[in-house]
């Protein structure tokens, strides 16, 4: 299980790096940096699932959860939540140094 979570953590970190690279690419061509929000990216990929998530959370859980937690996370640059989640998974699955007894 630890290896699977570690792999998922690395996938999230790599996706975050790819999204950050895509957002910073215009700088190399003389353009401006525009960090795309995660919610905008999600809406562009599959608007129905984003709307369904919002409706489900507000109807069956609590509207305050959407307004106070989920919506602000979706307004962050897309790479940040992925980087945070990936880093958290890597931190949780990290074994650390093991010292052998002689």
N, C-alpha and C positions, 0 to 999 in steps of 0.2 A: 504494500500500500504506500509505503514511504517513497519508493521509487516512482510510482505513478504520480503522486502529488508533486514530487520534485520535477518530473518531466513537464507536468502542466505548468508549474511555476516558470520553468525556462521558456515554454511556449509563450506565456503571457509577457515575459520580459522581452523576448525577441519581437513579438507583435508591437509592443510599446516602442521599441527602438525603430521598427519599420515605420510606424505612424509618425514618430518624431522626425525621422529622416525625410518623410514625405512632406511634412509641414515646413521643414527648414530648407528644402531643396530650392525654392525660389530665391533665396539669398545668394546662391551660387550663380544664378542667372541675372542678378541685378534687381530682383524683385523684393517684395516685403515679406516679412514673416507673418503668417496667419495661422495661428494654432486653432484647428477645427475642434469644436466641442464634440464630445462623445455622443450627445443626443442628436446633433446634426448628422453625424456619420451614420448612426443607427437608423435615423429616419430616411436617409438616402438609400440605405441597403434594404430595409424592410419596414416601411411605415406601419403596416398593419400589426406587427408584433409589438412595436413600441406603444401604439395606441391601446392594444389589448392588455399590455402590462399595466399601463396607467389605469385603465378601467377596472381591471381585476384588483389591483392594490387599493384603489379608492373605494370600490364597492364591497370587497370581501375582507379586507384587513383594516385599514384606517387611512382616511385622506391625509391625515397629518404625516404619515410615513412617506407618502409621495411628495408632499410639499416641503417637508422639513429635511428629508434625507436623500431620497432617490433623485428628485429633480435637481437639487444643487450638485450632486455627483455627475449627472448628465450634462451639466453646463461647464464642467471642467474640461480642459484640453483632453482629447481622446486618449493620449498616451498615459496620462497620470493615473487613472484608476487601474489600468492594466499593469503598469509598473508597480504600483502599490500592492496589488493583489499577488502578482508574481513574486515580488520581493518578500511578502508575508509568507507565501507558501515555501519559498526557499529557506527562509529563516526558521520556520516551524520544522522543516524536514532536515535541517542541518544537524549533523551528528557531533560536530566539534572534534577536537583532538582527543584521542584516547591515549592515555599513558599506560604503558605496560609495566608490570611489576617484575623486578629481576629476582 
